[in-house]
Amino acid sequence: MRFALTLCVTLAACGGGDDGPDPEQACRDFADSLADMCVRCFPADPDAYSTCYDFVIQDLANGDCANVKSVRDATELYDECLPWMRTVACSVVTTPGFKVDSSCQGQLEL
């Protein structure tokens, strides 16, 4: 599972954003979707959910979703990224060099 966490570092960015949904809730939604993907794709790991959820909070949201000031593209996040996390084949997620879908990259802006 370490490779999935390493590649997820590219998901956060700094900068401005639009007037989309509450950034803090978007962060929690993102973390929950990523954690669900980890549980689905790493069923033998009893800590998969907490490891992935905490990764988003600690590494992408700088310790708290309240630190997320904006979402790069809320429509893309909710219409493409989160559904992608729910449906991506685990064979893709567990492949060395795995990268998240471009719709997920840079969504959480600090």
N, CA, C and O atoms as a GROMACS GRO file, in nm:
protein
  440
    1MET      N    1   0.083  -0.119   0.000
    1MET     CA    2   0.000   0.000   0.000
    1MET      C    3   0.087   0.125   0.000
    1MET      O    4   0.038   0.233  -0.034
    2ARG      N    5   0.212   0.113   0.037
    2ARG     CA    6   0.300   0.229   0.046
    2ARG      C    7   0.306   0.306  -0.086
    2ARG      O    8   0.306   0.429  -0.086
    3PHE      N    9   0.311   0.234  -0.200
    3PHE     CA   10   0.320   0.302  -0.329
    3PHE      C   11   0.197   0.389  -0.355
    3PHE      O   12   0.210   0.496  -0.415
    4ALA      N   13   0.080   0.345  -0.312
    4ALA     CA   14  -0.041   0.424  -0.333
    4ALA      C   15  -0.032   0.555  -0.255
    4ALA      O   16  -0.072   0.660  -0.305
    5LEU      N   17   0.021   0.548  -0.135
    5LEU     CA   18   0.034   0.669  -0.055
    5LEU      C   19   0.138   0.763  -0.112
    5LEU      O   20   0.120   0.885  -0.113
    6THR      N   21   0.247   0.707  -0.160
    6THR     CA   22   0.352   0.790  -0.219
    6THR      C   23   0.300   0.866  -0.340
    6THR      O   24   0.330   0.985  -0.355
    7LEU      N   25   0.226   0.801  -0.424
    7LEU     CA   26   0.176   0.865  -0.544
    7LEU      C   27   0.066   0.965  -0.516
    7LEU      O   28   0.042   1.055  -0.597
    8CYS      N   29   0.000   0.950  -0.405
    8CYS     CA   30  -0.108   1.042  -0.372
    8CYS      C   31  -0.057   1.180  -0.331
    8CYS      O   32  -0.135   1.274  -0.321
    9VAL      N   33   0.072   1.192  -0.306
    9VAL     CA   34   0.128   1.320  -0.269
    9VAL      C   35   0.097   1.425  -0.375
    9VAL      O   36   0.085   1.543  -0.344
   10THR      N   37   0.084   1.384  -0.498
   10THR     CA   38   0.058   1.478  -0.607
   10THR      C   39  -0.085   1.530  -0.607
   10THR      O   40  -0.122   1.610  -0.692
   11LEU      N   41  -0.166   1.486  -0.514
   11LEU     CA   42  -0.306   1.526  -0.513
   11LEU      C   43  -0.328   1.666  -0.459
   11LEU      O   44  -0.428   1.729  -0.494
   12ALA      N   45  -0.240   1.716  -0.375
   12ALA     CA   46  -0.261   1.847  -0.313
   12ALA      C   47  -0.178   1.953  -0.386
   12ALA      O   48  -0.076   1.923  -0.447
   13ALA      N   49  -0.225   2.075  -0.376
   13ALA     CA   50  -0.154   2.188  -0.436
   13ALA      C   51  -0.184   2.312  -0.354
   13ALA      O   52  -0.275   2.312  -0.271
   14CYS      N   53  -0.110   2.415  -0.377
   14CYS     CA   54  -0.135   2.542  -0.312
   14CYS      C   55  -0.186   2.640  -0.417
   14CYS      O   56  -0.146   2.634  -0.533
   15GLY      N   57  -0.274   2.727  -0.376
   15GLY     CA   58  -0.322   2.827  -0.471
   15GLY      C   59  -0.465   2.864  -0.446
   15GLY      O   60  -0.524   2.824  -0.346
   16GLY      N   61  -0.521   2.939  -0.538
   16GLY     CA   62  -0.657   2.987  -0.526
   16GLY      C   63  -0.755   2.884  -0.577
   16GLY      O   64  -0.717   2.773  -0.613
   17GLY      N   65  -0.883   2.922  -0.580
   17GLY     CA   66  -0.983   2.828  -0.625
   17GLY      C   67  -1.109   2.900  -0.663
   17GLY      O   68  -1.110   3.022  -0.679
   18ASP      N   69  -1.217   2.824  -0.679
   18ASP     CA   70  -1.343   2.882  -0.719
   18ASP      C   71  -1.439   2.890  -0.601
   18ASP      O   72  -1.400   2.862  -0.488
   19ASP      N   73  -1.561   2.927  -0.628
   19ASP     CA   74  -1.662   2.938  -0.522
   19ASP      C   75  -1.743   2.810  -0.514
   19ASP      O   76  -1.866   2.814  -0.513
   20GLY      N   77  -1.677   2.696  -0.507
   20GLY     CA   78  -1.743   2.567  -0.504
   20GLY      C   79  -1.791   2.531  -0.365
   20GLY      O   80  -1.815   2.619  -0.282
   21PRO      N   81  -1.805   2.403  -0.338
   21PRO     CA   82  -1.854   2.356  -0.209
   21PRO      C   83  -1.755   2.385  -0.098
   21PRO      O   84  -1.640   2.423  -0.123
   22ASP      N   85  -1.799   2.367   0.023
   22ASP     CA   86  -1.715   2.388   0.140
   22ASP      C   87  -1.586   2.308   0.126
   22ASP      O   88  -1.591   2.185   0.117
   23PRO      N   89  -1.471   2.374   0.124
   23PRO     CA   90  -1.344   2.303   0.104
   23PRO      C   91  -1.316   2.199   0.214
   23PRO      O   92  -1.258   2.094   0.187
   24GLU      N   93  -1.358   2.228   0.335
   24GLU     CA   94  -1.334   2.134   0.444
   24GLU      C   95  -1.414   2.005   0.421
   24GLU      O   96  -1.362   1.895   0.443
   25GLN      N   97  -1.537   2.018   0.378
   25GLN     CA   98  -1.618   1.899   0.348
   25GLN      C   99  -1.563   1.826   0.227
   25GLN      O  100  -1.562   1.703   0.224
   26ALA      N  101  -1.518   1.899   0.127
   26ALA     CA  102  -1.459   1.836   0.009
   26ALA      C  103  -1.336   1.755   0.049
   26ALA      O  104  -1.313   1.646  -0.004
   27CYS      N  105  -1.258   1.806   0.141
   27CYS     CA  106  -1.141   1.733   0.192
   27CYS      C  107  -1.184   1.604   0.259
   27CYS      O  108  -1.124   1.499   0.234
   28ARG      N  109  -1.285   1.611   0.343
   28ARG     CA  110  -1.334   1.490   0.410
   28ARG      C  111  -1.391   1.390   0.310
   28ARG      O  112  -1.370   1.269   0.323
   29ASP      N  113  -1.462   1.439   0.209
   29ASP     CA  114  -1.516   1.351   0.105
   29ASP      C  115  -1.403   1.283   0.028
   29ASP      O  116  -1.410   1.164  -0.002
   30PHE      N  117  -1.300   1.361  -0.003
   30PHE     CA  118  -1.184   1.309  -0.075
   30PHE      C  119  -1.114   1.201   0.009
   30PHE      O  120  -1.083   1.093  -0.041
   31ALA      N  121  -1.091   1.233   0.137
   31ALA     CA  122  -1.024   1.138   0.226
   31ALA      C  123  -1.104   1.010   0.240
   31ALA      O  124  -1.048   0.900   0.239
   32ASP      N  125  -1.235   1.024   0.254
   32ASP     CA  126  -1.321   0.907   0.269
   32ASP      C  127  -1.319   0.821   0.143
   32ASP      O  128  -1.313   0.698   0.152
   33SER      N  129  -1.325   0.883   0.028
   33SER     CA  130  -1.323   0.808  -0.098
   33SER      C  131  -1.190   0.736  -0.119
   33SER      O  132  -1.187   0.621  -0.162
   34LEU      N  133  -1.081   0.804  -0.088
   34LEU     CA  134  -0.950   0.741  -0.102
   34LEU      C  135  -0.939   0.625  -0.004
   34LEU      O  136  -0.889   0.518  -0.040
   35ALA      N  137  -0.984   0.645   0.119
   35ALA     CA  138  -0.977   0.539   0.220
   35ALA      C  139  -1.063   0.419   0.180
   35ALA      O  140  -1.022   0.304   0.198
   36ASP      N  141  -1.181   0.446   0.125
   36ASP     CA  142  -1.266   0.336   0.077
   36ASP      C  143  -1.196   0.258  -0.035
   36ASP      O  144  -1.205   0.135  -0.041
   37MET      N  145  -1.128   0.330  -0.124
   37MET     CA  146  -1.054   0.264  -0.231
   37MET      C  147  -0.944   0.175  -0.171
   37MET      O  148  -0.922   0.063  -0.219
   38CYS      N  149  -0.876   0.222  -0.070
   38CYS     CA  150  -0.770   0.143  -0.006
   38CYS      C  151  -0.826   0.017   0.059
   38CYS      O  152  -0.766  -0.090   0.048
   39VAL      N  153  -0.940   0.028   0.125
   39VAL     CA  154  -1.004  -0.088   0.187
   39VAL      C  155  -1.042  -0.190   0.080
   39VAL      O  156  -1.020  -0.310   0.096
   40ARG      N  157  -1.099  -0.141  -0.028
   40ARG     CA  158  -1.142  -0.229  -0.136
   40ARG      C  159  -1.024  -0.300  -0.202
   40ARG      O  160  -1.033  -0.417  -0.237
   41CYS      N  161  -0.914  -0.228  -0.219
   41CYS     CA  162  -0.801  -0.283  -0.293
   41CYS      C  163  -0.694  -0.349  -0.206
   41CYS      O  164  -0.607  -0.419  -0.258
   42PHE      N  165  -0.699  -0.326  -0.076
   42PHE     CA  166  -0.603  -0.387   0.017
   42PHE      C  167  -0.679  -0.453   0.132
   42PHE      O  168  -0.661  -0.416   0.248
   43PRO      N  169  -0.766  -0.550   0.100
   43PRO     CA  170  -0.853  -0.608   0.202
   43PRO      C  171  -0.780  -0.680   0.315
   43PRO      O  172  -0.835  -0.696   0.424
   44ALA      N  173  -0.658  -0.724   0.292
   44ALA     CA  174  -0.584  -0.794   0.396
   44ALA      C  175  -0.524  -0.699   0.500
   44ALA      O  176  -0.476  -0.743   0.604
   45ASP      N  177  -0.527  -0.570   0.472
   45ASP     CA  178  -0.470  -0.471   0.563
   45ASP      C  179  -0.580  -0.416   0.654
   45ASP      O  180  -0.665  -0.340   0.608
   46PRO      N  181  -0.580  -0.454   0.782
   46PRO     CA  182  -0.685  -0.407   0.872
   46PRO      C  183  -0.680  -0.257   0.898
   46PRO      O  184  -0.777  -0.199   0.947
   47ASP      N  185  -0.569  -0.194   0.865
   47ASP     CA  186  -0.554  -0.050   0.887
   47ASP      C  187  -0.566   0.031   0.758
   47ASP      O  188  -0.533   0.150   0.757
   48ALA      N  189  -0.612  -0.031   0.652
   48ALA     CA  190  -0.614   0.036   0.522
   48ALA      C  191  -0.694   0.166   0.526
   48ALA      O  192  -0.649   0.268   0.477
   49TYR      N  193  -0.813   0.162   0.585
   49TYR     CA  194  -0.898   0.282   0.588
   49TYR      C  195  -0.828   0.394   0.664
   49TYR      O  196  -0.811   0.504   0.611
   50SER      N  197  -0.787   0.366   0.786
   50SER     CA  198  -0.727   0.473   0.868
   50SER      C  199  -0.595   0.522   0.811
   50SER      O  200  -0.565   0.641   0.818
   51THR      N  201  -0.517   0.433   0.754
   51THR     CA  202  -0.389   0.474   0.695
   51THR      C  203  -0.411   0.572   0.580
   51THR      O  204  -0.345   0.676   0.574
   52CYS      N  205  -0.502   0.540   0.491
   52CYS     CA  206  -0.526   0.627   0.375
   52CYS      C  207  -0.599   0.755   0.414
   52CYS      O  208  -0.566   0.863   0.364
   53TYR      N  209  -0.698   0.744   0.501
   53TYR     CA  210  -0.771   0.863   0.546
   53TYR      C  211  -0.674   0.959   0.616
   53TYR      O  212  -0.672   1.079   0.588
   54ASP      N  213  -0.595   0.904   0.708
   54ASP     CA  214  -0.500   0.987   0.781
   54ASP      C  215  -0.394   1.048   0.690
   54ASP      O  216  -0.347   1.159   0.714
   55PHE      N  217  -0.358   0.975   0.584
   55PHE     CA  218  -0.262   1.029   0.488
   55PHE      C  219  -0.315   1.158   0.426
   55PHE      O  220  -0.243   1.257   0.416
   56VAL      N  221  -0.440   1.156   0.384
   56VAL     CA  222  -0.498   1.276   0.325
   56VAL      C  223  -0.498   1.390   0.426
   56VAL      O  224  -0.456   1.502   0.394
   57ILE      N  225  -0.543   1.362   0.546
   57ILE     CA  226  -0.552   1.467   0.648
   57ILE      C  227  -0.414   1.521   0.682
   57ILE      O  228  -0.391   1.642   0.682
   58GLN      N  229  -0.321   1.431   0.712
   58GLN     CA  230  -0.189   1.474   0.757
   58GLN      C  231  -0.103   1.532   0.645
   58GLN      O  232  -0.043   1.638   0.661
   59ASP      N  233  -0.097   1.463   0.534
   59ASP     CA  234  -0.003   1.502   0.429
   59ASP      C  235  -0.062   1.597   0.325
   59ASP      O  236   0.009   1.685   0.276
   60LEU      N  237  -0.187   1.582   0.292
   60LEU     CA  238  -0.245   1.666   0.187
   60LEU      C  239  -0.318   1.787   0.243
   60LEU      O  240  -0.329   1.890   0.177
   61ALA      N  241  -0.369   1.775   0.367
   61ALA     CA  242  -0.442   1.886   0.428
   61ALA      C  243  -0.363   1.949   0.542
   61ALA      O  244  -0.418   2.026   0.621
   62ASN      N  245  -0.236   1.916   0.550
   62ASN     CA  246  -0.148   1.974   0.652
   62ASN      C  247  -0.203   1.956   0.793
   62ASN      O  248  -0.196   2.047   0.876
   63GLY      N  249  -0.259   1.837   0.820
   63GLY     CA  250  -0.301   1.802   0.954
   63GLY      C  251  -0.448   1.822   0.986
   63GLY      O  252  -0.495   1.772   1.088
   64ASP      N  253  -0.521   1.894   0.902
   64ASP     CA  254  -0.662   1.922   0.932
   64ASP      C  255  -0.731   1.970   0.805
   64ASP      O  256  -0.678   2.055   0.733
   65CYS      N  257  -0.848   1.916   0.778
   65CYS     CA  258  -0.922   1.960   0.658
   65CYS      C  259  -0.957   2.108   0.664
   65CYS      O  260  -0.986   2.169   0.561
   66ALA      N  261  -0.957   2.167   0.782
   66ALA     CA  262  -0.982   2.311   0.796
   66ALA      C  263  -0.874   2.393   0.726
   66ALA      O  264  -0.894   2.510   0.697
   67ASN      N  265  -0.759   2.332   0.699
   67ASN     CA  266  -0.650   2.401   0.630
   67ASN      C  267  -0.672   2.411   0.480
   67ASN      O  268  -0.605   2.489   0.412
   68VAL      N  269  -0.766   2.334   0.426
   68VAL     CA  270  -0.794   2.339   0.283
   68VAL      C  271  -0.878   2.463   0.257
   68VAL      O  272  -0.989   2.477   0.310
   69LYS      N  273  -0.826   2.552   0.177
   69LYS     CA  274  -0.891   2.682   0.152
   69LYS      C  275  -0.980   2.682   0.029
   69LYS      O  276  -1.072   2.763   0.018
   70SER      N  277  -0.951   2.592  -0.064
   70SER     CA  278  -1.032   2.587  -0.185
   70SER      C  279  -1.015   2.452  -0.253
   70SER      O  280  -0.927   2.373  -0.220
   71VAL      N  281  -1.102   2.430  -0.350
   71VAL     CA  282  -1.098   2.310  -0.433
   71VAL      C  283  -1.069   2.356  -0.575
   71VAL      O  284  -1.133   2.448  -0.625
   72ARG      N  285  -0.973   2.291  -0.638
   72ARG     CA  286  -0.933   2.332  -0.773
   72ARG      C  287  -1.051   2.332  -0.870
   72ARG      O  288  -1.072   2.430  -0.943
   73ASP      N  289  -1.128   2.224  -0.872
   73ASP     CA  290  -1.241   2.212  -0.964
   73ASP      C  291  -1.343   2.118  -0.901
   73ASP      O  292  -1.332   1.996  -0.914
   74ALA      N  293  -1.440   2.175  -0.832
   74ALA     CA  294  -1.537   2.096  -0.756
   74ALA      C  295  -1.618   2.002  -0.845
   74ALA      O  296  -1.645   1.888  -0.807
   75THR      N  297  -1.656   2.048  -0.962
   75THR     CA  298  -1.733   1.963  -1.053
   75THR      C  299  -1.650   1.841  -1.091
   75THR      O  300  -1.700   1.729  -1.088
   76GLU      N  301  -1.526   1.863  -1.126
   76GLU     CA  302  -1.438   1.753  -1.162
   76GLU      C  303  -1.416   1.660  -1.042
   76GLU      O  304  -1.412   1.538  -1.059
   77LEU      N  305  -1.400   1.717  -0.924
   77LEU     CA  306  -1.380   1.636  -0.804
   77LEU      C  307  -1.498   1.543  -0.781
   77LEU      O  308  -1.481   1.422  -0.764
   78TYR      N  309  -1.619   1.600  -0.780
   78TYR     CA  310  -1.738   1.520  -0.747
   78TYR      C  311  -1.792   1.437  -0.864
   78TYR      O  312  -1.850   1.331  -0.842
   79ASP      N  313  -1.773   1.483  -0.985
   79ASP     CA  314  -1.829   1.411  -1.101
   79ASP      C  315  -1.732   1.313  -1.165
   79ASP      O  316  -1.775   1.220  -1.234
   80GLU      N  317  -1.602   1.332  -1.143
   80GLU     CA  318  -1.503   1.245  -1.206
   80GLU      C  319  -1.411   1.175  -1.106
   80GLU      O  320  -1.399   1.053  -1.107
   81CYS      N  321  -1.347   1.253  -1.020
   81CYS     CA  322  -1.247   1.196  -0.929
   81CYS      C  323  -1.306   1.097  -0.830
   81CYS      O  324  -1.263   0.982  -0.825
   82LEU      N  325  -1.405   1.140  -0.752
   82LEU     CA  326  -1.460   1.053  -0.648
   82LEU      C  327  -1.525   0.928  -0.709
   82LEU      O  328  -1.506   0.818  -0.656
   83PRO      N  329  -1.601   0.940  -0.818
   83PRO     CA  330  -1.652   0.818  -0.881
   83PRO      C  331  -1.539   0.727  -0.933
   83PRO      O  332  -1.550   0.605  -0.927
   84TRP      N  333  -1.432   0.787  -0.983
   84TRP     CA  334  -1.318   0.708  -1.030
   84TRP      C  335  -1.260   0.627  -0.914
   84TRP      O  336  -1.230   0.509  -0.930
   85MET      N  337  -1.244   0.691  -0.798
   85MET     CA  338  -1.189   0.619  -0.682
   85MET      C  339  -1.279   0.501  -0.643
   85MET      O  340  -1.230   0.398  -0.597
   86ARG      N  341  -1.409   0.516  -0.660
   86ARG     CA  342  -1.503   0.410  -0.624
   86ARG      C  343  -1.502   0.295  -0.724
   86ARG      O  344  -1.541   0.183  -0.689
   87THR      N  345  -1.457   0.319  -0.846
   87THR     CA  346  -1.470   0.217  -0.950
   87THR      C  347  -1.339   0.170  -1.012
   87THR      O  348  -1.339   0.072  -1.086
   88VAL      N  349  -1.229   0.236  -0.986
   88VAL     CA  350  -1.103   0.196  -1.047
   88VAL      C  351  -1.072   0.052  -1.008
   88VAL      O  352  -1.090   0.012  -0.893
   89ALA      N  353  -1.024  -0.024  -1.103
   89ALA     CA  354  -0.990  -0.164  -1.078
   89ALA      C  355  -0.872  -0.172  -0.982
   89ALA      O  356  -0.774  -0.098  -0.995
   90CYS      N  357  -0.882  -0.262  -0.887
   90CYS     CA  358  -0.773  -0.279  -0.792
   90CYS      C  359  -0.645  -0.325  -0.860
   90CYS      O  360  -0.535  -0.298  -0.810
   91SER      N  361  -0.658  -0.392  -0.973
   91SER     CA  362  -0.538  -0.432  -1.047
   91SER      C  363  -0.462  -0.310  -1.096
   91SER      O  364  -0.340  -0.316  -1.114
   92VAL      N  365  -0.532  -0.200  -1.118
   92VAL     CA  366  -0.468  -0.075  -1.156
   92VAL      C  367  -0.401  -0.012  -1.034
   92VAL      O  368  -0.287   0.034  -1.042
   93VAL      N  369  -0.472  -0.009  -0.924
   93VAL     CA  370  -0.423   0.054  -0.801
   93VAL      C  371  -0.298  -0.017  -0.749
   93VAL      O  372  -0.207   0.047  -0.696
   94THR      N  373  -0.293  -0.147  -0.763
   94THR     CA  374  -0.180  -0.224  -0.709
   94THR      C  375  -0.064  -0.239  -0.807
   94THR      O  376   0.034  -0.306  -0.776
   95THR      N  377  -0.075  -0.179  -0.924
   95THR     CA  378   0.032  -0.185  -1.023
   95THR      C  379   0.144  -0.087  -0.985
   95THR      O  380   0.116   0.028  -0.953
   96PRO      N  381   0.270  -0.132  -0.990
   96PRO     CA  382   0.380  -0.040  -0.964
   96PRO      C  383   0.372   0.080  -1.060
   96PRO      O  384   0.344   0.064  -1.179
   97GLY      N  385   0.395   0.197  -1.007
   97GLY     CA  386   0.387   0.318  -1.088
   97GLY      C  387   0.246   0.374  -1.097
   97GLY      O  388   0.222   0.468  -1.173
   98PHE      N  389   0.153   0.319  -1.021
   98PHE     CA  390   0.014   0.366  -1.019
   98PHE      C  391   0.008   0.517  -0.997
   98PHE      O  392   0.079   0.572  -0.912
   99LYS      N  393  -0.076   0.581  -1.074
   99LYS     CA  394  -0.102   0.724  -1.057
   99LYS      C  395  -0.252   0.744  -1.053
   99LYS      O  396  -0.327   0.679  -1.126
  100VAL      N  397  -0.293   0.835  -0.967
  100VAL     CA  398  -0.436   0.864  -0.960
  100VAL      C  399  -0.479   0.935  -1.087
  100VAL      O  400  -0.398   0.992  -1.159
  101ASP      N  401  -0.607   0.928  -1.112
  101ASP     CA  402  -0.665   0.993  -1.228
  101ASP      C  403  -0.635   1.143  -1.224
  101ASP      O  404  -0.628   1.203  -1.117
  102SER      N  405  -0.618   1.203  -1.341
  102SER     CA  406  -0.587   1.347  -1.347
  102SER      C  407  -0.698   1.431  -1.284
  102SER      O  408  -0.671   1.543  -1.238
  103SER      N  409  -0.820   1.380  -1.280
  103SER     CA  410  -0.930   1.456  -1.219
  103SER      C  411  -0.912   1.469  -1.068
  103SER      O  412  -0.979   1.552  -1.006
  104CYS      N  413  -0.824   1.390  -1.009
  104CYS     CA  414  -0.800   1.394  -0.865
  104CYS      C  415  -0.679   1.480  -0.828
  104CYS      O  416  -0.665   1.522  -0.713
  105GLN      N  417  -0.595   1.504  -0.923
  105GLN     CA  418  -0.468   1.571  -0.894
  105GLN      C  419  -0.487   1.720  -0.866
  105GLN      O  420  -0.557   1.790  -0.939
  106GLY      N  421  -0.423   1.766  -0.759
  106GLY     CA  422  -0.422   1.907  -0.722
  106GLY      C  423  -0.557   1.961  -0.677
  106GLY      O  424  -0.578   2.083  -0.682
  107GLN      N  425  -0.648   1.877  -0.634
  107GLN     CA  426  -0.781   1.924  -0.598
  107GLN      C  427  -0.786   2.001  -0.467
  107GLN      O  428  -0.858   2.100  -0.456
  108LEU      N  429  -0.710   1.959  -0.368
  108LEU     CA  430  -0.715   2.023  -0.237
  108LEU      C  431  -0.609   2.132  -0.230
  108LEU      O  432  -0.489   2.105  -0.230
  109GLU      N  433  -0.655   2.256  -0.225
  109GLU     CA  434  -0.563   2.370  -0.228
  109GLU      C  435  -0.556   2.434  -0.089
  109GLU      O  436  -0.657   2.472  -0.030
  110LEU      N  437  -0.431   2.442  -0.040
  110LEU     CA  438  -0.408   2.498   0.094
  110LEU      C  439  -0.387   2.648   0.089
  110LEU      O  440  -0.366   2.711   0.193
   0.00000   0.00000   0.00000
